[in-house]
Amino acid sequence: MSNPVFNRIEDDIKNSDIVLYMKGSPMFPQCGFSAAVIEVLNYYNVDFEAFDVLQDPALREGIKEFSEWPTIPQLYVKGEFIGGCDIIREMAASGELIEVFEKNDIKPKS
């Protein structure tokens, strides 16, 4: 049987190079972890889609099941789950995140 929330997530991550499931919006993050990931993405000046899980309880629970990752925010690049806040910060600090962007031909906004 098809899961409508999983279908939505699959569409989201297929239709945008970078997708962030977060609490709040990029302009008004509703938790420090979401704000930290937004800060990293803004530092790299990349385009991304953000989805507020606080607006949709089914999405809030469904994204955790979909990724098998218990926390939010969650970052996807070219359909691949990258990680949550701590992993994103560590990858940014080590240079791994920019490598993921470069490998996937994601360039800064002009």
trRosetta pair geometry for C-beta under 8 A, 3 or more apart (Angstrom, degrees):
i j d omega theta_ij theta_ji phi_ij phi_ji
2 6 7.7 -144 -178 65 64 110
2 7 6.2 32 174 -52 108 125
3 6 3.9 61 84 14 113 114
3 7 6.5 177 88 -15 57 83
3 62 7.3 165 156 -140 121 116
4 7 5.4 -51 -146 35 34 116
4 8 6.4 38 154 -21 65 101
4 58 8.0 0 87 153 101 144
5 8 5.7 -50 -151 33 33 113
5 9 6.5 33 151 -17 65 104
5 58 5.1 -143 -84 149 128 101
5 59 6.1 -173 -146 -92 108 51
5 61 7.9 -16 -180 79 170 78
5 62 3.3 -105 146 -126 143 163
5 63 7.9 -109 163 -45 114 56
5 66 7.5 -129 123 -51 97 119
6 9 5.6 -54 -147 38 33 111
6 10 6.2 36 153 -20 66 105
6 62 6.5 -137 -55 -175 59 114
6 65 7.8 -76 -75 98 100 107
6 66 5.5 163 -113 -100 80 107
7 10 5.7 -53 -147 36 30 112
7 11 6.4 30 153 -18 63 105
8 11 5.7 -57 -152 37 31 111
8 12 6.3 35 150 -23 66 105
8 59 7.1 -76 95 -100 140 101
8 62 7.9 58 55 115 111 153
9 12 5.5 -50 -147 33 33 115
9 13 6.3 17 161 -7 67 108
9 59 7.7 148 -67 -139 96 86
9 62 6.6 -160 -35 130 129 112
9 63 6.2 156 -103 -100 135 74
9 66 5.1 -30 91 -126 168 170
10 13 6.3 -62 -142 44 26 99
10 14 6.0 25 158 -20 64 114
11 14 5.8 -61 -141 39 27 110
11 15 6.0 13 165 -13 65 118
12 15 6.4 -74 -147 40 20 101
12 16 6.7 -29 174 23 61 109
12 19 5.3 108 145 -138 100 152
12 49 6.8 -151 -169 104 91 140
12 51 6.5 -31 -142 -37 150 145
13 16 7.1 -73 -130 55 27 80
13 19 5.0 -111 -99 24 67 148
13 76 4.6 -54 -124 132 116 157
13 79 4.7 110 142 -113 106 55
14 79 6.0 40 -87 -90 55 112
15 49 7.8 30 95 -14 91 161
16 19 5.1 113 79 -67 118 91
16 48 7.0 91 158 -157 127 47
16 49 4.1 -83 -114 0 176 125
17 47 7.2 75 49 84 114 95
17 48 7.7 -96 78 -103 80 61
17 77 6.8 4 159 -156 71 64
17 78 5.8 -9 -152 -71 67 69
17 104 6.8 144 -166 141 106 123
17 106 5.5 155 153 -99 140 113
18 41 7.1 152 150 -133 146 122
18 46 5.9 71 2 131 159 124
18 47 6.8 149 40 97 113 56
18 48 3.8 -64 101 -109 112 93
18 49 7.0 159 91 21 61 66
18 75 7.2 -18 -166 -166 88 94
18 76 7.1 159 -154 86 41 60
18 77 5.5 -6 -103 -107 75 71
18 106 6.6 81 -42 -138 112 151
19 48 6.7 174 -85 -169 21 88
19 49 5.0 -17 -112 68 73 99
19 50 7.7 158 -163 -88 53 31
19 51 7.1 9 -174 -2 98 108
19 75 7.4 155 84 -155 51 47
19 76 4.4 -4 58 57 97 108
20 34 7.9 120 158 -148 120 84
20 37 6.2 161 -142 129 133 131
20 38 7.5 143 136 -79 168 70
20 41 6.9 -85 -47 -46 145 156
20 48 5.6 46 -7 153 106 133
20 49 7.2 179 27 90 68 49
20 50 4.7 -19 71 -109 101 78
20 51 7.3 176 91 24 52 67
20 73 5.8 -4 -174 -171 95 123
20 74 7.3 162 -153 80 51 46
20 75 5.3 -14 -103 -103 79 74
20 76 7.7 -162 -71 24 37 71
21 50 7.8 155 -92 -159 20 58
21 51 5.2 -25 -110 68 67 100
21 53 5.6 58 176 -49 96 113
21 59 7.3 -154 -143 159 121 106
21 63 4.8 -179 161 -145 171 163
21 72 5.9 -85 118 -138 96 105
21 73 6.2 163 86 -153 57 66
21 74 4.6 5 50 51 106 94
21 76 8.0 51 -9 -7 93 103
22 25 7.8 130 87 -103 119 17
22 26 7.8 94 58 -68 154 59
22 29 6.5 -66 159 -127 130 93
22 31 7.9 -156 -179 44 83 98
22 34 3.9 108 -166 -138 108 116
22 37 6.8 -152 -98 66 121 130
22 38 7.2 57 -124 -52 166 101
22 50 5.6 -26 24 -162 120 106
22 51 7.2 136 27 68 68 48
22 52 6.6 -39 80 -103 74 51
22 53 6.9 -176 79 3 21 94
22 72 6.5 154 -126 165 29 100
22 73 4.2 -3 -101 -105 76 111
23 29 6.8 71 85 -171 72 72
23 30 4.3 -98 138 68 94 101
23 31 4.5 48 67 3 135 110
23 33 7.8 65 27 65 113 94
23 34 4.8 -143 46 -32 75 147
23 52 6.9 61 -152 -151 25 73
23 53 6.1 -53 -85 52 61 95
23 54 5.3 75 -147 -38 75 112
23 72 5.9 110 -37 114 91 121
23 73 7.1 -116 4 -66 73 81
24 28 5.2 -123 -175 110 115 68
24 29 4.3 134 79 -149 139 28
24 30 3.2 161 -51 -11 110 83
24 31 6.9 -178 -1 7 116 65
24 34 5.7 145 43 105 103 154
24 52 5.9 -94 122 -123 5 108
24 54 6.6 32 -53 13 45 135
25 28 5.1 38 53 48 92 78
25 29 7.1 -122 66 -71 35 44
25 50 6.4 121 -150 106 55 132
25 52 5.6 -40 -68 -67 69 122
26 29 7.2 9 -130 -58 21 86
26 38 5.2 157 -137 -133 73 126
26 50 5.1 158 -42 8 97 159
29 32 7.7 108 123 -94 126 16
29 34 4.1 -178 -156 103 114 106
29 35 3.9 -178 75 -70 152 74
29 38 5.7 -143 -58 0 132 143
30 34 6.6 28 48 45 58 146
30 52 7.8 76 4 -146 124 105
30 54 6.0 8 47 -27 159 155
31 34 4.9 90 61 10 84 102
31 35 6.9 -150 95 -6 42 90
31 72 8.0 101 44 100 146 90
32 35 5.3 -55 -145 38 35 115
32 36 6.2 40 155 -26 67 103
33 36 5.7 -49 -150 30 31 113
33 37 6.9 27 153 -14 62 102
33 71 7.5 -62 146 159 166 121
33 72 7.6 128 96 109 129 52
33 73 5.8 -170 126 7 97 92
33 84 7.2 -13 176 170 129 99
33 85 3.9 -101 -163 -53 95 156
34 37 6.0 -56 -152 36 34 107
34 38 6.4 36 150 -19 66 106
34 72 7.3 5 -72 137 102 85
34 73 4.7 124 -101 -49 70 120
34 85 7.6 -84 -57 -80 30 118
35 38 5.6 -54 -149 37 32 114
35 39 6.4 39 151 -25 65 104
36 39 5.5 -50 -152 31 32 117
36 40 6.8 33 150 -18 63 101
36 85 5.3 69 75 -153 125 112
36 88 7.7 140 119 84 96 118
36 89 6.3 -27 157 -69 123 118
37 40 5.6 -49 -152 34 37 112
37 41 6.4 34 152 -15 67 105
37 73 4.8 -108 15 77 155 152
37 75 6.2 -163 -161 -57 133 120
37 85 5.5 -105 -50 -107 101 73
37 88 5.2 49 -116 83 91 162
37 89 8.0 -96 -84 -50 62 80
38 41 5.8 -57 -146 40 32 109
38 42 6.1 31 155 -18 66 109
38 50 7.7 16 -97 -95 101 147
39 42 5.8 -56 -145 40 27 110
39 43 6.4 37 152 -28 62 104
40 43 5.5 -50 -151 27 31 117
40 44 6.8 16 156 -6 63 104
40 88 5.6 170 59 149 166 111
40 89 6.6 -135 -68 -91 138 57
40 92 4.8 -116 -141 -71 119 154
40 97 7.1 -43 171 150 124 172
41 44 6.1 -62 -152 44 33 102
41 46 5.9 -91 -166 55 80 96
41 48 5.5 -49 -166 3 143 147
42 45 6.8 32 -176 -78 40 48
43 92 7.3 75 72 -158 141 135
44 92 7.8 -122 -44 -124 115 106
44 97 7.2 -116 -62 125 148 116
44 98 6.7 -171 -118 -94 122 83
44 101 6.5 -174 -180 -53 144 165
44 108 6.5 -143 159 -94 62 90
45 108 4.0 34 91 -150 110 105
45 109 5.3 -116 160 29 90 87
46 101 6.4 -121 -84 -129 148 134
46 106 5.7 30 -138 158 129 115
46 107 7.7 158 -112 97 86 24
46 108 6.2 -88 -74 -111 61 48
46 109 6.8 158 -123 -28 20 83
47 109 5.8 107 -48 -76 85 104
51 59 6.8 -106 145 169 125 148
52 55 4.6 67 98 -2 107 110
52 56 7.6 117 95 10 69 87
53 56 6.4 -84 -150 59 43 80
53 59 5.3 -142 -127 109 74 100
53 60 3.9 115 169 -93 106 75
53 63 6.4 -88 -102 16 130 139
53 72 5.5 -85 28 -142 153 163
54 60 7.0 73 -78 -80 31 128
55 59 7.8 7 75 46 73 133
56 59 3.8 48 100 15 118 115
56 60 6.5 169 92 -20 62 82
57 60 5.3 -50 -144 31 36 118
57 61 6.6 21 162 -6 67 103
58 61 6.4 -62 -152 44 29 98
58 62 5.6 27 155 -22 66 120
59 62 5.4 -59 -129 44 28 112
59 63 6.0 33 170 -27 67 103
60 63 6.8 -50 -148 24 16 105
60 64 7.6 12 150 -13 50 106
60 72 7.0 -67 -147 -36 75 155
61 64 5.9 -61 -163 33 39 112
61 65 6.7 30 148 -13 71 107
62 65 5.7 -58 -150 39 37 108
62 66 5.9 41 153 -27 71 108
63 66 5.4 -49 -140 34 33 117
63 67 6.2 12 166 0 66 110
63 72 6.8 71 90 -92 133 109
63 74 5.9 -174 160 32 121 144
64 67 6.7 -67 -142 48 22 93
64 68 7.8 63 162 -107 53 13
64 69 6.4 -118 -141 78 58 55
64 70 5.7 41 -152 -129 115 34
64 71 7.7 89 -110 -12 103 15
64 72 7.4 -78 -68 -49 93 92
65 68 7.1 15 -169 -74 30 52
67 74 5.6 -156 -21 -151 168 150
67 81 4.8 137 -135 -117 107 150
69 74 6.0 131 82 -106 138 121
69 81 6.9 179 -17 -179 137 140
69 83 7.5 180 -131 -141 153 46
69 84 6.3 180 167 -44 131 108
71 74 7.7 150 95 -61 59 87
71 84 5.0 42 85 -121 109 156
71 85 7.6 -72 124 10 129 97
72 84 7.4 -146 -132 -126 10 107
73 84 6.1 138 77 -147 59 70
73 85 5.9 93 46 -57 96 86
73 88 8.0 -21 91 -2 114 147
74 81 6.7 -35 -179 -143 110 97
74 83 7.5 -132 -141 135 63 17
74 84 6.0 -39 -92 -89 59 71
75 81 7.7 115 84 -159 49 52
75 82 4.6 -38 95 54 98 116
75 83 6.4 -5 47 59 98 51
75 84 7.6 158 7 -100 85 22
75 88 5.6 88 8 -84 146 128
76 79 6.3 -8 173 -137 116 10
76 80 6.3 155 -158 72 74 34
76 81 5.6 -40 -100 -93 82 46
76 82 6.5 175 -105 -1 24 87
77 80 5.7 -27 67 59 70 91
77 82 5.4 53 3 -49 102 125
77 100 5.5 94 76 151 166 117
77 101 7.1 -107 -146 -85 143 57
77 104 5.7 -175 155 9 109 168
77 106 7.0 -90 -156 -22 110 152
78 104 4.6 -151 -23 -145 138 134
78 106 7.8 -136 -43 -47 103 117
82 87 6.9 177 138 117 76 123
82 88 6.7 73 118 -86 118 85
82 91 7.3 -69 172 4 114 169
82 97 7.8 69 -176 -119 143 86
82 100 6.6 71 -117 -175 126 167
83 86 7.5 -88 151 71 122 65
83 87 2.9 -61 143 82 154 146
83 88 5.8 -170 83 -44 101 71
83 91 7.2 144 39 -17 135 131
84 87 5.7 90 51 20 56 103
84 88 6.9 -109 117 -7 26 99
85 88 5.8 -62 -145 37 25 109
85 89 6.3 21 161 -16 65 107
86 89 5.9 -56 -148 38 29 109
86 90 6.3 27 155 -17 65 108
87 90 5.7 -56 -146 39 30 110
87 91 6.1 29 155 -19 66 108
88 91 5.8 -55 -144 39 29 110
88 92 6.2 31 155 -21 64 106
88 97 6.6 62 -158 -94 64 136
89 92 5.7 -54 -147 35 30 112
89 93 6.3 28 155 -18 64 108
90 93 5.8 -57 -147 38 30 110
90 94 6.2 14 160 -8 66 113
90 96 7.8 5 119 37 74 127
91 94 6.1 -63 -139 45 28 101
91 96 4.1 -89 -150 76 80 107
91 97 4.0 104 127 -52 104 89
91 100 7.1 5 174 -5 137 129
92 96 7.9 -67 -43 55 21 74
92 97 4.6 -12 -79 17 58 143
92 98 7.8 86 -131 -28 56 83
95 98 5.8 -52 -163 39 60 109
95 99 6.3 67 141 -25 76 104
96 99 5.4 -58 -154 36 37 117
96 100 6.5 42 150 -24 69 99
97 100 5.5 -47 -153 29 37 113
97 101 6.6 36 149 -16 65 102
98 101 5.4 -50 -150 37 38 114
98 102 6.2 38 152 -19 68 105
99 102 5.7 -53 -142 39 31 109
99 103 6.0 34 157 -22 65 107
100 103 5.8 -53 -143 36 27 112
100 104 6.4 7 160 -1 61 114
101 104 6.2 -76 -151 50 25 98
101 106 4.1 -92 -160 70 80 109
101 107 7.8 138 159 -71 107 25
102 105 7.5 32 -175 -77 34 30
102 106 7.4 -86 -59 49 23 71
